[in-house]
Amino acid sequence: MKKGLSIIESIVAVAILAIVMLLMSPMVKNYGMVHDRINLQNRIDYEFGKTLEIIKRKVRAARIDDSISGKDAVEEIDTTGKTMEYSGETYNVTSELRLVVPNSDNEASGDLDKNYIAFRIIELDGKMKLLYITDPGAYISGLYEGAPVEVISYLEEGEFKYKNGVVLIYLDLDVDTMTGESIEGNRNILDKIRDAAVTRINIDMSNNF
């Protein structure tokens, strides 16, 4: 005849189960944290990858046109004291990369401002954004009818540098604002990136053959 568990055996079984659950709870919690960190890192990597692809493609497409500026195809703009109106607020312009994109229609009409595009980092109350702007000259003068494209909405720091055909890019995402949580520095997240974009170089090889 089978017998059920005695009271003592039941207590022991429950105690063992409680100990096992207690030992497993940190593992379950750590798994959840690792899963969240991987998802967040994937999101950050996607943002960086998308942004760098856009910037590099535009930098490669830029070219010198002496009829427009007589300068390099890419310019690092002095943003000292520069502001712009955006979304009803006045932002400080902290860094700007301006690219020459010649267009015969604009040259014929004399509207040469439209031969430029720009990547501009703006700041208000410590919060930064990265904008992509077509016709930046007209936008500054208040005549621009379109709207900038917000490439990155949450930046903590950002800067463009240009020298000898190479654009240096530094971006630091504001992860706390992006996620709505206070996790900056609490997780092993790579939220900064330094990269470079190289302008297209036209080499005349005719004298070598």
C-alpha positions as a LaTeX table, in Angstrom:
\begin{tabular}{lrrr}
\hline
Residue & $x$ (\AA) & $y$ (\AA) & $z$ (\AA) \\
\hline
Met1 & 0.00 & 0.00 & 0.00 \\
Lys2 & 1.42 & 3.39 & $-1.10$ \\
Lys3 & 1.66 & 6.15 & 1.40 \\
Gly4 & 1.82 & 9.94 & 0.79 \\
Leu5 & 4.57 & 12.15 & 2.05 \\
Ser6 & 4.71 & 12.74 & 5.73 \\
Ile7 & 4.60 & 16.26 & 7.10 \\
Ile8 & 8.36 & 16.18 & 7.70 \\
Glu9 & 9.04 & 14.96 & 4.16 \\
Ser10 & 6.77 & 17.67 & 2.72 \\
Ile11 & 8.56 & 20.36 & 4.71 \\
Val12 & 11.95 & 19.07 & 3.52 \\
Ala13 & 10.77 & 18.97 & $-0.12$ \\
Val14 & 9.41 & 22.53 & 0.07 \\
Ala15 & 12.64 & 23.73 & 1.72 \\
Ile16 & 14.76 & 22.12 & $-1.01$ \\
Leu17 & 12.56 & 23.66 & $-3.72$ \\
Ala18 & 12.85 & 27.08 & $-2.06$ \\
Ile19 & 16.64 & 26.79 & $-1.92$ \\
Val20 & 16.80 & 25.79 & $-5.61$ \\
Met21 & 14.58 & 28.74 & $-6.59$ \\
Leu22 & 16.68 & 31.06 & $-4.45$ \\
Leu23 & 19.84 & 29.88 & $-6.18$ \\
Met24 & 18.29 & 30.20 & $-9.63$ \\
Ser25 & 16.80 & 33.69 & $-9.22$ \\
Pro26 & 20.12 & 35.57 & $-9.73$ \\
Met27 & 20.74 & 33.48 & $-12.85$ \\
Val28 & 17.30 & 34.36 & $-14.22$ \\
Lys29 & 17.82 & 38.03 & $-13.37$ \\
Asn30 & 21.28 & 38.07 & $-14.97$ \\
Tyr31 & 19.92 & 36.41 & $-18.09$ \\
Gly32 & 17.26 & 39.12 & $-18.36$ \\
Met33 & 19.86 & 41.87 & $-17.91$ \\
Val34 & 22.17 & 40.33 & $-20.51$ \\
His35 & 19.26 & 40.00 & $-22.93$ \\
Asp36 & 18.29 & 43.66 & $-22.40$ \\
Arg37 & 21.91 & 44.78 & $-22.81$ \\
Ile38 & 22.30 & 42.86 & $-26.07$ \\
Asn39 & 19.07 & 44.33 & $-27.43$ \\
Leu40 & 20.15 & 47.84 & $-26.45$ \\
Gln41 & 23.62 & 47.36 & $-27.97$ \\
Asn42 & 22.03 & 46.09 & $-31.19$ \\
Arg43 & 19.83 & 49.20 & $-31.28$ \\
Ile44 & 22.85 & 51.47 & $-30.75$ \\
Asp45 & 24.89 & 49.63 & $-33.38$ \\
Tyr46 & 22.02 & 50.02 & $-35.83$ \\
Glu47 & 21.84 & 53.77 & $-35.17$ \\
Phe48 & 25.60 & 54.16 & $-35.65$ \\
Gly49 & 25.68 & 51.95 & $-38.74$ \\
Lys50 & 22.81 & 53.78 & $-40.42$ \\
Thr51 & 24.28 & 57.20 & $-39.63$ \\
Leu52 & 27.81 & 56.38 & $-40.76$ \\
Glu53 & 26.54 & 54.88 & $-44.01$ \\
Ile54 & 24.63 & 58.08 & $-44.80$ \\
Ile55 & 27.57 & 60.36 & $-43.97$ \\
Lys56 & 30.15 & 58.27 & $-45.83$ \\
Arg57 & 27.96 & 57.99 & $-48.93$ \\
Lys58 & 27.40 & 61.76 & $-49.03$ \\
Val59 & 31.09 & 62.51 & $-48.44$ \\
Arg60 & 32.10 & 60.21 & $-51.30$ \\
Ala61 & 29.52 & 61.89 & $-53.56$ \\
Ala62 & 30.81 & 65.41 & $-52.85$ \\
Arg63 & 33.09 & 66.92 & $-55.45$ \\
Ile64 & 35.01 & 70.09 & $-56.14$ \\
Asp65 & 33.40 & 72.64 & $-58.42$ \\
Asp66 & 35.52 & 75.76 & $-58.93$ \\
Ser67 & 32.57 & 77.62 & $-60.44$ \\
Ile68 & 30.83 & 77.48 & $-57.06$ \\
Ser69 & 33.39 & 77.97 & $-54.35$ \\
Gly70 & 36.89 & 77.23 & $-55.55$ \\
Lys71 & 37.28 & 75.35 & $-52.29$ \\
Asp72 & 37.42 & 71.74 & $-51.25$ \\
Ala73 & 34.41 & 69.51 & $-51.84$ \\
Val74 & 34.05 & 69.17 & $-48.06$ \\
Glu75 & 34.29 & 71.97 & $-45.50$ \\
Glu76 & 34.37 & 71.99 & $-41.71$ \\
Ile77 & 32.33 & 75.09 & $-40.87$ \\
Asp78 & 33.22 & 77.49 & $-38.07$ \\
Thr79 & 30.12 & 77.37 & $-35.85$ \\
Thr80 & 31.22 & 79.99 & $-33.30$ \\
Gly81 & 28.13 & 81.93 & $-32.20$ \\
Lys82 & 25.97 & 80.20 & $-34.79$ \\
Thr83 & 22.34 & 79.36 & $-33.97$ \\
Met84 & 19.34 & 78.02 & $-35.88$ \\
Glu85 & 15.60 & 77.80 & $-35.36$ \\
Tyr86 & 14.37 & 74.22 & $-35.19$ \\
Ser87 & 11.03 & 72.87 & $-33.94$ \\
Gly88 & 10.14 & 76.25 & $-32.48$ \\
Glu89 & 13.34 & 76.48 & $-30.42$ \\
Thr90 & 16.64 & 78.30 & $-30.91$ \\
Tyr91 & 19.50 & 75.80 & $-30.95$ \\
Asn92 & 23.24 & 76.41 & $-30.80$ \\
Val93 & 25.13 & 74.93 & $-33.76$ \\
Thr94 & 28.14 & 73.11 & $-32.29$ \\
Ser95 & 29.59 & 71.35 & $-35.34$ \\
Glu96 & 28.89 & 71.31 & $-39.05$ \\
Leu97 & 30.15 & 69.46 & $-42.08$ \\
Arg98 & 29.19 & 71.08 & $-45.38$ \\
Leu99 & 29.45 & 69.26 & $-48.71$ \\
Val100 & 29.45 & 70.61 & $-52.25$ \\
Val101 & 27.00 & 68.81 & $-54.53$ \\
Pro102 & 27.05 & 70.70 & $-57.88$ \\
Asn103 & 23.77 & 70.91 & $-59.75$ \\
Ser104 & 23.57 & 72.47 & $-63.22$ \\
Asp105 & 19.96 & 73.66 & $-62.73$ \\
Asn106 & 20.94 & 75.60 & $-59.62$ \\
Glu107 & 23.98 & 77.09 & $-61.35$ \\
Ala108 & 21.83 & 78.25 & $-64.26$ \\
Ser109 & 19.36 & 79.91 & $-61.90$ \\
Gly110 & 22.12 & 81.43 & $-59.78$ \\
Asp111 & 20.73 & 79.70 & $-56.66$ \\
Leu112 & 24.10 & 78.29 & $-55.59$ \\
Asp113 & 23.10 & 77.74 & $-51.95$ \\
Lys114 & 21.19 & 74.69 & $-53.14$ \\
Asn115 & 24.46 & 73.13 & $-54.28$ \\
Tyr116 & 25.30 & 72.41 & $-50.65$ \\
Ile117 & 24.18 & 69.83 & $-48.14$ \\
Ala118 & 25.25 & 69.71 & $-44.52$ \\
Phe119 & 25.42 & 67.51 & $-41.46$ \\
Arg120 & 24.85 & 69.77 & $-38.48$ \\
Ile121 & 25.01 & 69.05 & $-34.75$ \\
Ile122 & 22.79 & 71.32 & $-32.69$ \\
Glu123 & 22.43 & 71.73 & $-28.92$ \\
Leu124 & 19.83 & 73.06 & $-26.51$ \\
Asp125 & 20.08 & 72.72 & $-22.71$ \\
Gly126 & 22.77 & 70.06 & $-23.03$ \\
Lys127 & 20.72 & 67.92 & $-25.44$ \\
Met128 & 22.13 & 67.42 & $-28.92$ \\
Lys129 & 20.76 & 66.28 & $-32.26$ \\
Leu130 & 22.33 & 65.42 & $-35.60$ \\
Leu131 & 20.55 & 66.93 & $-38.59$ \\
Tyr132 & 20.93 & 66.37 & $-42.31$ \\
Ile133 & 20.16 & 69.57 & $-44.20$ \\
Thr134 & 19.82 & 70.31 & $-47.88$ \\
Asp135 & 20.22 & 73.94 & $-48.95$ \\
Pro136 & 21.87 & 74.97 & $-45.63$ \\
Gly137 & 22.69 & 78.51 & $-46.77$ \\
Ala138 & 19.07 & 79.30 & $-47.51$ \\
Tyr139 & 18.01 & 77.67 & $-44.24$ \\
Ile140 & 20.26 & 79.96 & $-42.21$ \\
Ser141 & 18.89 & 83.01 & $-44.03$ \\
Gly142 & 15.35 & 81.97 & $-43.12$ \\
Leu143 & 14.23 & 81.22 & $-46.67$ \\
Tyr144 & 14.27 & 77.45 & $-46.43$ \\
Glu145 & 10.85 & 75.93 & $-47.03$ \\
Gly146 & 11.60 & 72.30 & $-46.24$ \\
Ala147 & 12.64 & 70.68 & $-42.99$ \\
Pro148 & 15.93 & 69.09 & $-41.88$ \\
Val149 & 16.04 & 65.34 & $-41.45$ \\
Glu150 & 16.76 & 64.33 & $-37.85$ \\
Val151 & 19.37 & 61.59 & $-38.24$ \\
Ile152 & 20.05 & 61.08 & $-34.52$ \\
Ser153 & 17.70 & 62.53 & $-31.91$ \\
Tyr154 & 19.70 & 61.70 & $-28.78$ \\
Leu155 & 23.32 & 62.84 & $-28.69$ \\
Glu156 & 25.43 & 63.59 & $-25.66$ \\
Glu157 & 28.42 & 64.77 & $-27.71$ \\
Gly158 & 29.30 & 64.99 & $-31.38$ \\
Glu159 & 31.88 & 66.60 & $-33.62$ \\
Phe160 & 33.13 & 66.67 & $-37.21$ \\
Lys161 & 36.71 & 67.40 & $-38.22$ \\
Tyr162 & 38.05 & 67.61 & $-41.75$ \\
Lys163 & 41.63 & 67.62 & $-43.04$ \\
Asn164 & 43.31 & 66.50 & $-46.25$ \\
Gly165 & 40.37 & 64.66 & $-47.71$ \\
Val166 & 39.45 & 62.79 & $-44.51$ \\
Val167 & 36.38 & 63.50 & $-42.37$ \\
Leu168 & 36.73 & 62.48 & $-38.72$ \\
Ile169 & 33.45 & 61.65 & $-37.01$ \\
Tyr170 & 32.85 & 61.45 & $-33.26$ \\
Leu171 & 29.40 & 60.58 & $-31.90$ \\
Asp172 & 28.33 & 59.79 & $-28.32$ \\
Leu173 & 24.73 & 58.66 & $-27.89$ \\
Asp174 & 22.67 & 59.87 & $-24.93$ \\
Val175 & 21.47 & 56.40 & $-23.93$ \\
Asp176 & 19.48 & 57.62 & $-20.90$ \\
Thr177 & 17.34 & 59.94 & $-23.03$ \\
Met178 & 17.02 & 57.35 & $-25.79$ \\
Thr179 & 15.75 & 54.64 & $-23.46$ \\
Gly180 & 14.04 & 56.78 & $-20.80$ \\
Glu181 & 16.07 & 54.96 & $-18.12$ \\
Ser182 & 19.08 & 55.89 & $-16.00$ \\
Ile183 & 21.46 & 53.25 & $-17.32$ \\
Glu184 & 24.40 & 55.36 & $-18.52$ \\
Gly185 & 27.52 & 53.80 & $-17.00$ \\
Asn186 & 25.55 & 51.02 & $-15.27$ \\
Arg187 & 25.86 & 48.57 & $-18.16$ \\
Asn188 & 28.69 & 47.61 & $-20.41$ \\
Ile189 & 27.32 & 49.53 & $-23.39$ \\
Leu190 & 29.44 & 50.89 & $-26.24$ \\
Asp191 & 27.65 & 54.17 & $-26.91$ \\
Lys192 & 30.53 & 56.13 & $-28.47$ \\
Ile193 & 32.05 & 55.82 & $-31.91$ \\
Arg194 & 34.96 & 57.35 & $-33.78$ \\
Asp195 & 35.16 & 56.77 & $-37.50$ \\
Ala196 & 36.39 & 58.37 & $-40.70$ \\
Ala197 & 34.98 & 59.07 & $-44.15$ \\
Val198 & 37.24 & 59.60 & $-47.13$ \\
Thr199 & 36.41 & 61.92 & $-50.01$ \\
Arg200 & 36.57 & 60.67 & $-53.56$ \\
Ile201 & 39.99 & 61.45 & $-55.08$ \\
Asn202 & 40.20 & 62.00 & $-58.82$ \\
Ile203 & 43.64 & 61.00 & $-60.07$ \\
Asp204 & 44.76 & 61.88 & $-63.61$ \\
Met205 & 46.62 & 58.78 & $-64.81$ \\
Ser206 & 46.95 & 59.90 & $-68.43$ \\
Asn207 & 50.62 & 60.89 & $-68.07$ \\
Asn208 & 51.53 & 57.50 & $-66.68$ \\
Phe209 & 50.66 & 55.54 & $-69.82$ \\
\hline
\end{tabular}
